[in-house]
């Protein structure tokens, strides 16, 4: 699959896909100066988009993807680290919500 096809598959601009590649979030195969995406790349891109909806920063998404790529989440400690990212994000979002509630209450 080429860059236009993967962008269309998840309904985002090609420039966003290029940005994720430049940040190291996506690591597609490069053939003759063209990116070739496989099913794993598509799954990574779908995960990136899902994590963005959960308000993870791109730096945190990079850490999550790196952890899952390096460890394949086969070790209990790696799974605990992975889960810790989500628990910390949940706490951050709860704190932001409390701040917004206070601001609304005036």
The first five atom37 places (N, CA, C, CB, O) and aatype in JSON, in Angstrom:
{
  "aatype": [20, 20, 20, 20, 20, 20, 20, 20, 20, 20, 20, 20, 20, 20, 20, 20, 20, 20, 20, 20, 20, 20, 20, 20, 20, 20, 20, 20, 20, 20, 20, 20, 20, 20, 20, 20, 20, 20, 20, 20, 20, 20, 20, 20, 20, 20, 20, 20, 20, 20, 20, 20, 20, 20, 20, 20, 20, 20, 20, 20, 20, 20, 20, 20, 20, 20, 20, 20, 20, 20, 20, 20, 20, 20, 20, 20, 20, 20, 20, 20, 20, 20, 20, 20, 20, 20, 20, 20, 20, 20, 20, 20, 20, 20, 20, 20, 20, 20, 20, 20, 20, 20, 20, 20, 20, 20],
  "atom_mask": [
    [1, 1, 1, 1, 1],
    [1, 1, 1, 1, 1],
    [1, 1, 1, 1, 1],
    [1, 1, 1, 1, 1],
    [1, 1, 1, 1, 1],
    [1, 1, 1, 1, 1],
    [1, 1, 1, 1, 1],
    [1, 1, 1, 1, 1],
    [1, 1, 1, 1, 1],
    [1, 1, 1, 1, 1],
    [1, 1, 1, 1, 1],
    [1, 1, 1, 1, 1],
    [1, 1, 1, 1, 1],
    [1, 1, 1, 1, 1],
    [1, 1, 1, 1, 1],
    [1, 1, 1, 1, 1],
    [1, 1, 1, 1, 1],
    [1, 1, 1, 1, 1],
    [1, 1, 1, 1, 1],
    [1, 1, 1, 1, 1],
    [1, 1, 1, 1, 1],
    [1, 1, 1, 1, 1],
    [1, 1, 1, 1, 1],
    [1, 1, 1, 1, 1],
    [1, 1, 1, 1, 1],
    [1, 1, 1, 1, 1],
    [1, 1, 1, 1, 1],
    [1, 1, 1, 1, 1],
    [1, 1, 1, 1, 1],
    [1, 1, 1, 1, 1],
    [1, 1, 1, 1, 1],
    [1, 1, 1, 1, 1],
    [1, 1, 1, 1, 1],
    [1, 1, 1, 1, 1],
    [1, 1, 1, 1, 1],
    [1, 1, 1, 1, 1],
    [1, 1, 1, 1, 1],
    [1, 1, 1, 1, 1],
    [1, 1, 1, 1, 1],
    [1, 1, 1, 1, 1],
    [1, 1, 1, 1, 1],
    [1, 1, 1, 1, 1],
    [1, 1, 1, 1, 1],
    [1, 1, 1, 1, 1],
    [1, 1, 1, 1, 1],
    [1, 1, 1, 1, 1],
    [1, 1, 1, 1, 1],
    [1, 1, 1, 1, 1],
    [1, 1, 1, 1, 1],
    [1, 1, 1, 1, 1],
    [1, 1, 1, 1, 1],
    [1, 1, 1, 1, 1],
    [1, 1, 1, 1, 1],
    [1, 1, 1, 1, 1],
    [1, 1, 1, 1, 1],
    [1, 1, 1, 1, 1],
    [1, 1, 1, 1, 1],
    [1, 1, 1, 1, 1],
    [1, 1, 1, 1, 1],
    [1, 1, 1, 1, 1],
    [1, 1, 1, 1, 1],
    [1, 1, 1, 1, 1],
    [1, 1, 1, 1, 1],
    [1, 1, 1, 1, 1],
    [1, 1, 1, 1, 1],
    [1, 1, 1, 1, 1],
    [1, 1, 1, 1, 1],
    [1, 1, 1, 1, 1],
    [1, 1, 1, 1, 1],
    [1, 1, 1, 1, 1],
    [1, 1, 1, 1, 1],
    [1, 1, 1, 1, 1],
    [1, 1, 1, 1, 1],
    [1, 1, 1, 1, 1],
    [1, 1, 1, 1, 1],
    [1, 1, 1, 1, 1],
    [1, 1, 1, 1, 1],
    [1, 1, 1, 1, 1],
    [1, 1, 1, 1, 1],
    [1, 1, 1, 1, 1],
    [1, 1, 1, 1, 1],
    [1, 1, 1, 1, 1],
    [1, 1, 1, 1, 1],
    [1, 1, 1, 1, 1],
    [1, 1, 1, 1, 1],
    [1, 1, 1, 1, 1],
    [1, 1, 1, 1, 1],
    [1, 1, 1, 1, 1],
    [1, 1, 1, 1, 1],
    [1, 1, 1, 1, 1],
    [1, 1, 1, 1, 1],
    [1, 1, 1, 1, 1],
    [1, 1, 1, 1, 1],
    [1, 1, 1, 1, 1],
    [1, 1, 1, 1, 1],
    [1, 1, 1, 1, 1],
    [1, 1, 1, 1, 1],
    [1, 1, 1, 1, 1],
    [1, 1, 1, 1, 1],
    [1, 1, 1, 1, 1],
    [1, 1, 1, 1, 1],
    [1, 1, 1, 1, 1],
    [1, 1, 1, 1, 1],
    [1, 1, 1, 1, 1],
    [1, 1, 1, 1, 1],
    [1, 1, 1, 1, 1]
  ],
  "atom_positions": [
    [[0.86, -1.17, 0.0], [0.0, 0.0, 0.0], [0.91, 1.23, 0.0], [-0.98, 0.0, 1.24], [1.93, 1.27, 0.69]],
    [[0.54, 2.2, -0.76], [1.32, 3.45, -0.84], [0.74, 4.5, 0.09], [1.36, 3.98, -2.29], [-0.3, 4.29, 0.72]],
    [[1.42, 5.63, 0.18], [1.06, 6.65, 1.17], [-0.36, 7.19, 0.96], [2.05, 7.8, 1.11], [-1.08, 7.41, 1.93]],
    [[-0.75, 7.41, -0.28], [-2.1, 7.9, -0.55], [-3.16, 6.88, -0.16], [-2.24, 8.25, -2.01], [-4.25, 7.25, 0.3]],
    [[-2.84, 5.62, -0.35], [-3.81, 4.56, -0.02], [-4.0, 4.42, 1.49], [-3.35, 3.23, -0.61], [-5.12, 4.26, 1.97]],
    [[-2.9, 4.49, 2.23], [-3.04, 4.34, 3.68], [-3.72, 5.58, 4.28], [-1.65, 4.12, 4.35], [-4.5, 5.46, 5.22]],
    [[-3.43, 6.75, 3.72], [-4.09, 7.97, 4.19], [-5.59, 7.88, 3.95], [-3.5, 9.22, 3.49], [-6.4, 8.25, 4.8]],
    [[-5.95, 7.4, 2.78], [-7.37, 7.26, 2.45], [-8.04, 6.2, 3.32], [-7.54, 6.9, 0.96], [-9.2, 6.36, 3.7]],
    [[-7.32, 5.14, 3.65], [-7.88, 4.05, 4.45], [-8.32, 4.51, 5.83], [-6.87, 2.92, 4.59], [-9.26, 3.97, 6.41]],
    [[-7.62, 5.53, 6.36], [-7.97, 6.02, 7.71], [-8.52, 7.44, 7.66], [-6.74, 5.98, 8.62], [-8.79, 8.05, 8.7]],
    [[-8.7, 7.96, 6.45], [-9.33, 9.26, 6.24], [-8.57, 10.41, 6.89], [-10.73, 9.23, 6.77], [-9.13, 11.22, 7.62]],
    [[-7.26, 10.46, 6.6], [-6.45, 11.6, 7.04], [-5.63, 12.1, 5.85], [-5.51, 11.2, 8.23], [-5.45, 11.38, 4.87]],
    [[-5.14, 13.34, 5.93], [-4.33, 13.87, 4.82], [-2.99, 13.16, 4.7], [-4.11, 15.37, 5.02], [-2.43, 12.68, 5.69]],
    [[-2.48, 13.09, 3.5], [-1.17, 12.49, 3.24], [-0.09, 13.21, 4.05], [-0.82, 12.55, 1.72], [0.85, 12.59, 4.54]],
    [[-0.24, 14.54, 4.21], [0.75, 15.29, 4.98], [0.82, 14.81, 6.43], [0.42, 16.78, 4.95], [1.89, 14.83, 7.04]],
    [[-0.3, 14.37, 6.99], [-0.29, 13.84, 8.36], [0.51, 12.54, 8.41], [-1.73, 13.61, 8.87], [1.27, 12.32, 9.35]],
    [[0.33, 11.7, 7.41], [1.09, 10.44, 7.36], [2.58, 10.76, 7.27], [0.65, 9.56, 6.15], [3.39, 10.16, 7.97]],
    [[2.94, 11.72, 6.41], [4.35, 12.11, 6.29], [4.89, 12.66, 7.61], [4.53, 13.17, 5.18], [6.03, 12.37, 7.98]],
    [[4.09, 13.42, 8.32], [4.49, 13.97, 9.61], [4.76, 12.84, 10.61], [3.41, 14.92, 10.16], [5.76, 12.88, 11.33]],
    [[3.88, 11.85, 10.64], [4.07, 10.71, 11.56], [5.32, 9.93, 11.19], [2.83, 9.78, 11.53], [6.0, 9.42, 12.08]],
    [[5.64, 9.83, 9.92], [6.88, 9.17, 9.49], [8.08, 9.97, 9.97], [6.92, 9.0, 7.94], [9.02, 9.41, 10.53]],
    [[8.04, 11.29, 9.76], [9.17, 12.16, 10.16], [9.39, 12.14, 11.67], [8.92, 13.59, 9.7], [10.52, 12.29, 12.13]],
    [[8.32, 11.95, 12.43], [8.44, 11.88, 13.9], [8.88, 10.5, 14.38], [7.12, 12.26, 14.55], [9.22, 10.34, 15.55]],
    [[8.87, 9.53, 13.49], [9.25, 8.17, 13.87], [8.09, 7.35, 14.42], [10.34, 8.22, 14.88], [8.3, 6.26, 14.95]],
    [[6.87, 7.88, 14.29], [5.71, 7.14, 14.76], [5.36, 6.0, 13.8], [4.51, 8.06, 14.92], [4.94, 4.93, 14.23]],
    [[5.55, 6.24, 12.54], [5.36, 5.22, 11.51], [6.72, 4.91, 10.89], [4.34, 5.68, 10.42], [7.52, 5.81, 10.65]],
    [[6.96, 3.62, 10.64], [8.25, 3.22, 10.08], [8.0, 2.28, 8.89], [9.15, 2.52, 11.16], [8.25, 1.08, 8.98]],
    [[7.5, 2.85, 7.79], [7.22, 2.0, 6.62], [8.5, 1.63, 5.87], [6.25, 2.7, 5.68], [9.55, 2.26, 6.04]],
    [[8.38, 0.62, 5.06], [9.49, 0.25, 4.19], [9.65, 1.34, 3.13], [9.25, -1.15, 3.54], [8.66, 1.92, 2.68]],
    [[10.88, 1.6, 2.72], [11.15, 2.63, 1.72], [11.76, 1.95, 0.5], [12.1, 3.74, 2.29], [12.85, 1.37, 0.58]],
    [[11.05, 2.02, -0.64], [11.52, 1.42, -1.89], [11.56, 2.49, -2.96], [10.61, 0.24, -2.32], [10.56, 3.14, -3.25]],
    [[12.74, 2.67, -3.54], [12.89, 3.65, -4.63], [12.31, 5.01, -4.25], [12.22, 3.15, -5.9], [11.62, 5.64, -5.04]],
    [[12.6, 5.45, -3.04], [12.15, 6.74, -2.51], [10.64, 6.83, -2.34], [12.62, 7.84, -3.42], [10.09, 7.92, -2.24]],
    [[9.96, 5.68, -2.31], [8.52, 5.65, -2.05], [8.28, 4.79, -0.82], [7.73, 5.11, -3.29], [8.93, 3.76, -0.63]],
    [[7.35, 5.21, -0.01], [7.0, 4.44, 1.18], [6.01, 3.34, 0.8], [6.41, 5.35, 2.28], [5.05, 3.56, 0.06]],
    [[6.27, 2.16, 1.34], [5.38, 1.02, 1.14], [4.89, 0.6, 2.52], [6.1, -0.17, 0.39], [5.69, 0.27, 3.4]],
    [[3.58, 0.62, 2.71], [2.97, 0.32, 4.0], [2.37, -1.08, 3.99], [1.89, 1.37, 4.34], [1.76, -1.51, 3.01]],
    [[2.55, -1.79, 5.1], [1.96, -3.12, 5.23], [0.84, -3.07, 6.29], [3.04, -4.18, 5.61], [0.5, -2.01, 6.8]],
    [[0.3, -4.23, 6.59], [-0.8, -4.3, 7.55], [-0.39, -3.81, 8.93], [-1.32, -5.73, 7.64], [-1.18, -3.16, 9.62]],
    [[0.83, -4.11, 9.33], [1.33, -3.65, 10.64], [1.4, -2.12, 10.69], [2.74, -4.26, 10.91], [1.07, -1.52, 11.71]],
    [[1.83, -1.51, 9.6], [1.87, -0.04, 9.54], [0.46, 0.54, 9.65], [2.54, 0.43, 8.22], [0.25, 1.55, 10.32]],
    [[-0.49, -0.1, 8.99], [-1.89, 0.36, 9.08], [-2.39, 0.24, 10.52], [-2.79, -0.47, 8.13], [-3.06, 1.15, 11.01]],
    [[-2.07, -0.85, 11.18], [-2.47, -1.01, 12.58], [-1.82, 0.04, 13.47], [-2.11, -2.42, 13.08], [-2.46, 0.58, 14.37]],
    [[-0.54, 0.34, 13.21], [0.14, 1.4, 13.98], [-0.55, 2.74, 13.76], [1.63, 1.5, 13.57], [-0.76, 3.5, 14.71]],
    [[-0.89, 3.04, 12.52], [-1.56, 4.3, 12.21], [-2.92, 4.38, 12.89], [-1.7, 4.48, 10.7], [-3.29, 5.43, 13.42]],
    [[-3.66, 3.29, 12.88], [-4.96, 3.26, 13.56], [-4.77, 3.46, 15.07], [-5.69, 1.93, 13.28], [-5.58, 4.13, 15.71]],
    [[-3.72, 2.88, 15.63], [-3.44, 3.06, 17.06], [-3.07, 4.51, 17.35], [-2.32, 2.12, 17.51], [-3.51, 5.07, 18.35]],
    [[-2.27, 5.11, 16.5], [-1.9, 6.52, 16.67], [-3.16, 7.38, 16.74], [-0.98, 7.0, 15.51], [-3.31, 8.22, 17.63]],
    [[-4.06, 7.16, 15.8], [-5.28, 7.96, 15.75], [-6.16, 7.71, 16.97], [-6.06, 7.65, 14.48], [-6.77, 8.64, 17.49]],
    [[-6.22, 6.47, 17.42], [-7.0, 6.15, 18.62], [-6.4, 6.82, 19.85], [-7.08, 4.61, 18.83], [-7.12, 7.38, 20.67]],
    [[-5.08, 6.77, 19.98], [-4.41, 7.39, 21.13], [-4.58, 8.91, 21.1], [-2.92, 7.03, 21.15], [-4.66, 9.55, 22.15]],
    [[-4.62, 9.48, 19.9], [-4.87, 10.93, 19.8], [-6.26, 11.27, 20.32], [-4.71, 11.4, 18.35], [-6.44, 12.32, 20.95]],
    [[-7.25, 10.41, 20.06], [-8.59, 10.69, 20.57], [-8.62, 10.61, 22.09], [-9.61, 9.71, 19.97], [-9.51, 11.18, 22.72]],
    [[-7.66, 9.9, 22.68], [-7.55, 9.82, 24.14], [-6.65, 10.91, 24.69], [-7.01, 8.45, 24.54], [-6.27, 10.89, 25.86]],
    [[-6.3, 11.87, 23.83], [-5.53, 13.06, 24.19], [-4.09, 12.76, 24.6], [-6.21, 13.79, 25.29], [-3.51, 13.51, 25.39]],
    [[-3.51, 11.67, 24.08], [-2.09, 11.43, 24.31], [-1.31, 12.38, 23.43], [-1.71, 9.94, 24.01], [-1.71, 12.67, 22.3]],
    [[-0.19, 12.87, 23.94], [0.7, 13.7, 23.12], [1.41, 12.8, 22.12], [1.73, 14.48, 24.01], [1.49, 11.59, 22.32]],
    [[1.93, 13.4, 21.05], [2.64, 12.6, 20.06], [3.91, 11.99, 20.67], [3.0, 13.46, 18.85], [4.32, 10.9, 20.28]],
    [[4.52, 12.69, 21.62], [5.69, 12.12, 22.3], [5.31, 10.89, 23.11], [6.35, 13.17, 23.22], [6.03, 9.89, 23.1]],
    [[4.17, 10.94, 23.8], [3.71, 9.77, 24.55], [3.34, 8.63, 23.6], [2.5, 10.14, 25.44], [3.61, 7.47, 23.89]],
    [[2.72, 8.97, 22.48], [2.38, 7.95, 21.49], [3.65, 7.28, 20.97], [1.57, 8.57, 20.32], [3.68, 6.07, 20.78]],
    [[4.68, 8.07, 20.76], [5.96, 7.52, 20.3], [6.5, 6.53, 21.33], [6.99, 8.65, 20.05], [6.98, 5.46, 20.97]],
    [[6.43, 6.89, 22.61], [6.91, 5.99, 23.67], [6.1, 4.7, 23.7], [6.85, 6.68, 25.04], [6.66, 3.61, 23.85]],
    [[4.8, 4.82, 23.57], [3.93, 3.64, 23.6], [4.24, 2.72, 22.42], [2.44, 4.06, 23.56], [4.38, 1.51, 22.59]],
    [[4.36, 3.3, 21.23], [4.68, 2.5, 20.05], [6.06, 1.85, 20.16], [4.6, 3.36, 18.78], [6.24, 0.69, 19.81]],
    [[7.02, 2.62, 20.66], [8.38, 2.08, 20.82], [8.39, 0.9, 21.78], [9.33, 3.17, 21.32], [9.02, -0.12, 21.52]],
    [[7.68, 1.06, 22.89], [7.62, -0.02, 23.88], [7.0, -1.27, 23.27], [6.82, 0.43, 25.12], [7.51, -2.37, 23.44]],
    [[5.9, -1.1, 22.55], [5.24, -2.27, 21.98], [6.08, -2.9, 20.86], [3.86, -1.9, 21.45], [6.03, -4.12, 20.68]],
    [[6.83, -2.1, 20.11], [7.66, -2.65, 19.03], [8.87, -3.39, 19.58], [8.12, -1.53, 18.1], [9.21, -4.47, 19.1]],
    [[9.52, -2.8, 20.57], [10.75, -3.38, 21.1], [10.45, -4.65, 21.9], [11.48, -2.37, 21.98], [11.15, -5.65, 21.76]],
    [[9.42, -4.61, 22.72], [9.16, -5.73, 23.63], [8.11, -6.69, 23.12], [8.74, -5.21, 24.96], [8.04, -7.83, 23.57]],
    [[7.3, -6.24, 22.17], [6.15, -7.0, 21.7], [5.22, -7.35, 22.86], [6.61, -8.28, 20.99], [4.39, -8.26, 22.77]],
    [[5.38, -6.61, 23.96], [4.55, -6.77, 25.16], [4.48, -8.23, 25.61], [3.15, -6.24, 24.9], [3.42, -8.72, 26.0]],
    [[5.62, -8.89, 25.54], [5.67, -10.3, 25.93], [6.12, -10.49, 27.38], [6.59, -11.05, 25.0], [5.97, -11.57, 27.93]],
    [[6.67, -9.45, 27.98], [7.15, -9.52, 29.35], [6.16, -8.81, 30.28], [8.56, -8.9, 29.48], [5.61, -7.77, 29.92]],
    [[5.95, -9.37, 31.45], [5.0, -8.77, 32.4], [5.38, -7.32, 32.75], [4.94, -9.62, 33.69], [4.5, -6.46, 32.85]],
    [[6.67, -7.06, 32.92], [7.11, -5.7, 33.23], [6.79, -4.73, 32.11], [8.6, -5.69, 33.51], [6.42, -3.58, 32.37]],
    [[6.93, -5.18, 30.88], [6.6, -4.32, 29.73], [5.1, -4.04, 29.68], [7.06, -4.98, 28.43], [4.69, -2.92, 29.36]],
    [[4.31, -5.03, 29.99], [2.85, -4.84, 30.01], [2.48, -3.84, 31.1], [2.12, -6.19, 30.23], [1.61, -2.99, 30.9]],
    [[3.13, -3.95, 32.24], [2.86, -3.01, 33.34], [3.26, -1.59, 32.94], [3.61, -3.43, 34.62], [2.54, -0.64, 33.26]],
    [[4.39, -1.44, 32.25], [4.8, -0.12, 31.75], [3.77, 0.43, 30.77], [6.19, -0.19, 31.09], [3.42, 1.61, 30.8]],
    [[3.3, -0.44, 29.9], [2.3, -0.06, 28.9], [1.02, 0.42, 29.59], [1.98, -1.26, 27.96], [0.47, 1.47, 29.25]],
    [[0.57, -0.34, 30.56], [-0.63, 0.03, 31.3], [-0.42, 1.32, 32.09], [-1.03, -1.09, 32.25], [-1.36, 2.1, 32.25]],
    [[0.78, 1.54, 32.57], [1.08, 2.75, 33.33], [0.87, 4.01, 32.49], [2.52, 2.71, 33.84], [0.4, 5.02, 33.01]],
    [[1.2, 3.95, 31.2], [0.94, 5.09, 30.31], [-0.54, 5.46, 30.35], [1.37, 4.77, 28.86], [-0.89, 6.64, 30.41]],
    [[-1.41, 4.46, 30.31], [-2.85, 4.7, 30.28], [-3.36, 5.21, 31.62], [-3.58, 3.44, 29.89], [-4.23, 6.08, 31.66]],
    [[-2.84, 4.66, 32.7], [-3.26, 5.13, 34.02], [-2.85, 6.58, 34.25], [-2.68, 4.24, 35.12], [-3.61, 7.37, 34.8]],
    [[-1.62, 6.92, 33.84], [-1.16, 8.3, 33.98], [-2.0, 9.24, 33.13], [0.32, 8.41, 33.58], [-2.32, 10.35, 33.56]],
    [[-2.36, 8.81, 31.93], [-3.19, 9.65, 31.06], [-4.58, 9.83, 31.67], [-3.31, 9.03, 29.66], [-5.14, 10.93, 31.62]],
    [[-5.12, 8.78, 32.24], [-6.43, 8.87, 32.9], [-6.37, 9.9, 34.03], [-6.87, 7.49, 33.44], [-7.29, 10.7, 34.19]],
    [[-5.3, 9.88, 34.82], [-5.14, 10.84, 35.9], [-5.02, 12.27, 35.36], [-3.91, 10.5, 36.75], [-5.61, 13.19, 35.91]],
    [[-4.25, 12.44, 34.27], [-4.09, 13.77, 33.67], [-5.44, 14.3, 33.18], [-3.08, 13.73, 32.49], [-5.78, 15.46, 33.41]],
    [[-6.2, 13.44, 32.52], [-7.5, 13.86, 32.01], [-8.47, 14.19, 33.14], [-8.1, 12.78, 31.11], [-9.25, 15.13, 33.03]],
    [[-8.43, 13.42, 34.22], [-9.29, 13.7, 35.37], [-8.92, 15.05, 35.99], [-9.17, 12.58, 36.43], [-9.79, 15.81, 36.41]],
    [[-7.63, 15.34, 36.04], [-7.17, 16.62, 36.59], [-7.62, 17.77, 35.68], [-5.63, 16.63, 36.75], [-8.08, 18.81, 36.17]],
    [[-7.48, 17.59, 34.37], [-7.94, 18.63, 33.44], [-9.45, 18.84, 33.56], [-7.57, 18.24, 31.99], [-9.93, 19.98, 33.52]],
    [[-10.17, 17.76, 33.71], [-11.62, 17.88, 33.86], [-11.99, 18.66, 35.12], [-12.27, 16.48, 33.89], [-12.89, 19.49, 35.1]],
    [[-11.29, 18.38, 36.2], [-11.56, 19.09, 37.46], [-11.27, 20.57, 37.29], [-10.71, 18.51, 38.61], [-12.02, 21.42, 37.79]],
    [[-10.19, 20.9, 36.58], [-9.85, 22.3, 36.34], [-10.92, 22.97, 35.47], [-8.47, 22.4, 35.66], [-11.29, 24.11, 35.74]],
    [[-11.4, 22.28, 34.46], [-12.46, 22.83, 33.62], [-13.75, 23.02, 34.4], [-12.7, 21.92, 32.42], [-14.43, 24.03, 34.24]],
    [[-14.09, 22.04, 35.25], [-15.28, 22.17, 36.08], [-15.19, 23.4, 36.99], [-15.49, 20.91, 36.92], [-16.17, 24.11, 37.17]],
    [[-14.0, 23.63, 37.57], [-13.82, 24.81, 38.43], [-13.94, 26.09, 37.63], [-12.46, 24.77, 39.13], [-14.52, 27.07, 38.1]],
    [[-13.41, 26.1, 36.42], [-13.49, 27.29, 35.58], [-14.93, 27.58, 35.18], [-12.61, 27.13, 34.33], [-15.35, 28.74, 35.15]],
    [[-15.68, 26.55, 34.87], [-17.08, 26.71, 34.48], [-17.91, 27.2, 35.66], [-17.65, 25.4, 33.94], [-18.79, 28.06, 35.51]],
    [[-17.61, 26.64, 36.83], [-18.36, 27.05, 38.03], [-18.07, 28.5, 38.41], [-18.01, 26.13, 39.22], [-18.87, 29.15, 39.07]],
    [[-16.92, 28.98, 37.97], [-16.61, 30.39, 38.14], [-16.22, 30.73, 39.52], [-17.72, 31.21, 37.75], [-15.93, 31.89, 39.8]]
  ]
}
